[in-house]
């Protein structure tokens, strides 16, 4: 069972990002009416750019599929890292009620990135001083 934990975490994380990307790209989940005013303003600004939200959601879909299939997992984790940081910061400063799920997502990415040998070996090389 212990050997299957990384696969379960990888697939769950992939499904989460894939589903979030599809729902956001095709407007399948309407914006909740009780969002904090600052979060509504922030999200409206991102949507007003016209390119950012579709780009973000397509990135989530692609990275989610990479995680689900197990292809290029280290690449997907590196691309998702700033997105996960953004999710955490949004919930830390604009909507604290979503902070627990942001922390869980961050722990999942950190676990796969730094503690699962097939992926951590590749990602840890990015932090070496003389990485080639």
TAPEBEL-V185847 format. One record per helix or strand of 3 or more residues. SS is the DSSP state (~ for helix, > for strand). FROM is the first residue (numbers start at 1). TO is the last residue. If there is no record, write none. Layout:
((SS;FROM;TO) (SS;FROM;TO))
This chain:
((~;2;25) (~;37;48) (~;52;69) (~;73;93) (~;96;115) (~;117;125))
